[in-house]
Amino acid sequence: MSRLRGIGIHVSIDDFGTGYSSLSYLSKFPITKLKIDQSFVRDLAQDRQAIVKTIIDLARNLNLNVIAEGVESKEQARLLMELNCTEAQGYLYAKPLSPEEIEERLSI
């Protein structure tokens, strides 16, 4: 993984905060981005906000980019911006696209 990183390939930890993702991965692997699992974004109640804010702060302190997954509403996007999350993905922005649809959208 270090050789891949050395040639410019970026490595992300997906679904951070759930399942097999672990804090130990942050020091074991040459990662560049944490992806906050959508389960934390889905219901940004006060306790979830604290978890999301902690993940964002942790990523920033480790000089990692952070992206929130599963953003489906303007309210979620607004709250994430307030928590200093600068990247997001989800149905609010676009549904998954086929390679042909991506090519069509990118062509000028």
C-alpha positions in Angstrom: 0.0 0.0 0.0 2.9 2.3 0.7 4.2 1.8 -2.8 0.8 2.6 -4.3 0.7 5.8 -2.2 4.2 6.6 -3.4 3.0 6.7 -7.0 0.1 9.0 -6.2 -2.7 6.5 -5.5 -4.9 7.7 -2.6 -6.2 5.3 -0.1 -9.5 5.8 1.9 -11.0 4.1 4.8 -14.7 3.5 3.9 -17.5 3.3 6.4 -15.3 4.8 9.1 -16.8 4.2 12.6 -18.5 0.9 11.8 -17.7 -2.7 11.3 -14.1 -3.5 10.8 -12.8 0.0 10.5 -10.5 0.7 13.4 -8.5 3.5 14.9 -5.4 1.3 14.6 -5.8 1.5 10.8 -5.0 5.2 11.0 -1.4 4.4 11.9 -1.0 1.1 10.1 -2.0 2.2 6.6 -0.9 5.2 4.4 -4.4 6.6 4.1 -5.4 10.0 2.8 -9.2 10.1 3.5 -11.8 8.9 6.0 -15.3 8.3 4.8 -17.9 8.8 7.5 -20.4 6.0 7.4 -23.9 7.0 6.3 -25.4 5.5 9.5 -24.0 8.5 11.4 -25.2 11.0 8.7 -28.7 9.5 8.4 -29.8 10.8 11.8 -27.7 13.8 12.9 -29.3 14.0 16.3 -27.1 15.7 19.0 -25.3 12.5 20.0 -24.6 11.6 16.4 -23.4 15.1 15.7 -20.8 14.7 18.5 -19.5 11.5 16.9 -19.4 13.0 13.4 -17.6 16.1 14.8 -15.1 13.9 16.5 -14.4 12.0 13.3 -14.0 15.2 11.4 -11.6 16.7 14.0 -9.6 13.5 14.2 -9.2 13.5 10.4 -8.1 17.1 10.4 -5.6 16.5 13.2 -4.1 13.7 11.2 -4.0 15.8 8.0 -6.6 13.5 6.3 -9.5 14.5 4.1 -12.9 13.5 5.3 -16.1 12.9 3.4 -19.6 12.2 4.7 -21.5 9.4 2.9 -25.3 9.2 2.5 -26.2 12.8 2.4 -29.9 12.9 1.3 -31.2 16.2 2.6 -30.3 19.9 2.6 -30.6 19.8 6.4 -27.9 17.1 6.6 -25.7 19.0 4.3 -26.1 22.2 6.4 -25.3 20.4 9.6 -22.3 18.8 8.1 -21.0 22.2 6.9 -21.5 23.6 10.4 -19.4 20.7 11.7 -16.7 21.7 9.2 -17.1 18.7 6.9 -16.1 20.0 3.5 -16.9 16.9 1.3 -20.1 14.9 1.0 -21.7 12.4 -1.3 -25.2 11.1 -1.5 -28.5 11.2 -3.3 -28.8 15.0 -2.5 -26.1 15.5 -5.1 -26.6 12.6 -7.5 -27.8 9.0 -7.7 -25.2 6.4 -8.7 -24.5 6.6 -12.4 -23.5 4.1 -15.0 -20.1 4.7 -16.8 -22.1 5.9 -19.9 -24.1 8.4 -17.8 -20.9 9.7 -16.2 -19.3 10.1 -19.6 -22.3 11.9 -20.9 -22.4 14.3 -18.0 -18.7 15.1 -18.3 -18.7 15.7 -22.1 -18.9 19.3 -23.2 
